[in-house]
């Protein structure tokens, strides 16, 4: 994630000089070795988006200025559950803030405070990249005089568990920068060893945790989140997900209200 994060910080400076972030990304890419399986002509470019109600910027505890990651609302009986990458969470997650559909500095669906984090045990004990996924619960808000859960406001995606080669997913995320506006891209999944992979320009620091949304006959399903290998990737045009092998049991613990986990401080991404 460090290379992505560094590019995100540079992008902030360049925005101040009125140079488009996409142009910067393409310029830097031309000086880097292509990721395995990519070619210069084959990689699409993400486009600006007004966002989706279920997807938003995820801010660390105590900060509302610059977000670190992206998260999304996943369907649950309680209506209070998010999914993101495990490396986006430190400690118990309490006090993080989720802003769904943030755009142009606005919060059209409000700001929601994280109450607990749930992570696969292989991530907690050894930060296994195969298990780089986390579920967060958020506190209800009082809207119109009524106790309201986030899913009642934004809707939610279903949780899918298997990302298959060749499936086309839409990935919307929030690059770390001054505007905190989202980007989106639709691309085909390929595999890098066990890690689902997609290629599209623009996924710099801040997009970790972005959901991979697959349209199915039963509605949209999340089949990945940016994370996994190298905490999501070393270059902004190739992104990974963990296989979500531990996601279902972790998701069930989040839904059950079990004791929350304490996440370790993320180690380096290995880039």
Secondary structure by P-SEA (a helix, b strand, c coil): caaaaaaaaaaaaaaaacccaaaaaaaaaaacccccccccccbbbbbbbccccccbbbbcccccccccbbbbbccccccbbbbbbccccccccccbbbbcccccccccccbbbbccccccccccccccccccbbbbbbbbbbcccccccccccbbbbbbbccccccbbbbbbbbccccccbbbbbbbbbbbcccbbbbbbcccccccccccccccccccbbbcccccccccccccccbbbbccccaaaaaaaaaaaccbbbbbcccccccc
